[in-house]
Amino acid sequence: MLDIRPSLRLGSDCDLSSEPMESLRGIPPIHVISMKSRPERRRHMEGEGRRLGLKFQFLDAIEPQNKQEYPPNYDAAYRKKHFGYDLTPGEVGCFLSHRLLWEKCAASKDAVWCILEDDVHLGDGFQKKIALAVHARKEWDLLRLMSERYDRRGKIHRHLDCEARLIAYIKQPQGTAAYLIQPHAAQALLESTQRIRVPVDNAVDQYWQHGLRLLVLDPPLASIDPALPSAIQARGWEVDHSERRPWWRRLQRDLRNGREDLRARIHTLARQKRIWLVALLCTGTLGLPVHEALAFSHDPSQGGSFMSPIGAAKAR
């Protein structure tokens, strides 16, 4: 049932530092967002726990029934201006449920939390791979355990053993069905999502806004169980409109996607300390003079590290 892409297999010269097994035994608390209105999903996850010998802590998902039950921080004006349609009750409830767990995680003293949605199938060897990922937590702030967009290509960041590896993406592979998160990352996401404007996985993807290091574990440790239909209702332009999306809305969408892709690439270049490329991109896309782009991109207060160009533009 687990959809695993072909992964790079290292040969006998696999030279990875071995760690004492006692350092790899513990796995983090596992929290499952579970819908009370869908008891078959809770039973499914209880079965997953029994199969793998895992203990889950269940959170009853927030389930608004209609737009009148949306929270005050839902930005309806932003959605109307930039998208022309609202998020669905399922999308808003999913966002609120993840934010609730982020609040609890940020207040905890745990090193890492594992957050799952209630429609995932977990792969064999879950405990071992999770322990390896937790041991490498200095490499990431949020680590997805699966990808929902296998058409997007990433770059190997680091091998965990001769099979498992961490993958870095410029354009993120989406999804919040299964991931590891550290408390400081949960706090950063809380601060960057005070207004609900996009689905929760899109908000997580915007690393140029919150500055977190997002990686993906490969081969994946989870997959969406096809026997459990999505709780996210039909969504998009067609749900709120009977007519076809007008040309200017399509242009707006394409420009928005292009702008986000450019922001992601600028942020990645800044992290790689490619200062002249960053300065040129800032000058051309953010309107910063070259000397200001260089000055803002380099932040001496961080020991010579580089400030996000998007943050630099905001700082102006």
VENURGI-V787676 format. One record per helix or strand of 3 or more residues. SS is the DSSP state (helix for helix, strand for strand). FROM is the first residue (numbers start at 1). LEN is the number of residues. Records with the same first field share a line. If there is no record, write none. Layout:
SS: FROM-LEN + FROM-LEN
This chain:
helix: 21-4 + 39-14 + 67-3 + 76-7 + 89-18 + 126-10 + 137-3 + 183-10 + 200-6 + 207-4 + 237-4 + 247-25 + 275-11 + 290-8 + 300-3 + 309-7
strand: 29-6 + 56-5 + 113-5 + 120-3 + 142-3 + 155-5 + 165-4 + 178-4 + 214-5 + 222-3
